[in-house]
Amino acid sequence: MASCRTLVARQWSLFCPGHGAVIDAPNARLDWLIAHRMGREAEIRAALEHGPANAAALARMIYKDTPSALLPAAERNVLAHLIDLYQRDVVRTDVIKADAEFALSPT
């Protein structure tokens, strides 16, 4: 998110990624990406309102239509969000590890 926000602060005309197609509307793509990630964060927070969970359980709740072969990648994405949320004191855990259980921090 920090990288996206740094990039979106400038007006780009073209992104040439290391793989994939050229992005000819980079600021629109960055806006979409930031909104998508914020939406995913909201889904994680909403799921945690039902009680503590680990990244694997959250991924299964959130990525309902994702093929099971792709769930490990989804779990890593959720864990990255959880680590960010932990660093911002939004969630708490005893230890950060792949199977750690996270809960919303008291408000």
N, C-alpha and C positions, 0 to 999 in steps of 0.2 A: 504494500500500500504506500509506503514511504517513497519508493522508487516511482510508482505511478504518479503520485502527487508532485514529485519533483519534475517529472517529464511533462505533466499537463500544464505546468506553470509557463511553458514556452509554447509558441505557435510553430508547430512542425508542418512540413509539407509532405513528408514521405518517411516511412520507416522501412528499412530493408533488413528484416530479421535473418538470423543465421539459418533458419529453416522455415518453410512455408512461403506463402505468397507475399509480395510487396503490399504494404498497407498504405494506401493512398489517401486515407483520411485519419491520420494518427490521433488527432485530438478527439475525434468522435469515438474512436476505438478505445482510447484511454478513459473517456467518460463512461462508456459502456462497461469497461472492465472494473472500474471503481464502483459503479452502481451494482454490478453483479456480485462483487466481493462483499459489499455492504449488505446486500440481500442475504448472502450466505451467512454472514455474521448474525443477522437478525434471526435466521432459521435456527442457528446453534443456540442462541440465547433463549429463544422460545422453547426449544426442546428441553433445555436445562431448567425451565420453569416447572417441569414435571418431576424434577429430582436429579440428583447427580448421575453422571454417565461418563463412560470413556469414549475415546474417539471412534472406536469400532461401532459401538452401539449408536452413537450419534449419526455416523455415516449411514448406517442401515435405516435409521429413522428419516433422514433427510434425502438421501439418494435412492428413493423408492423404485425408480424406473431404470436404475443403472444395472447393467449386467454384472453378475457376481464376480466375473474375472476382473472388473474394473474397480471393485470396492476397495482393494488395498490402496489404490491411488487416491480414492475419495477419503479414506481414513487418514492418509498423510496430509491431505488438504485440510481436513477438519482439525487435526492435531496442530497444524501451523496456525490456524485461526485461534485455537485454544491457548496456544503459547502467547500469541499477541494479546488476547483478552486477559490472560494472567498478568502480563507485563503492565497492562493498563488497570489492574485491580478490578476487573469486571467479573472474573471467575477466580476460584481458589482451588488449590490442590495441595496435598502433602509433599509430593515430589513430581517433577515433570519427567515422564517417561511414556513410551508408546501406549501402555495399558493403564495409565493413571486415570483415576476417576476425578472429574471436575464438577464443581458446583458453582452456582451463581454466588457472588460475594454479597454479603448483606448491604443493603443500600442505606 
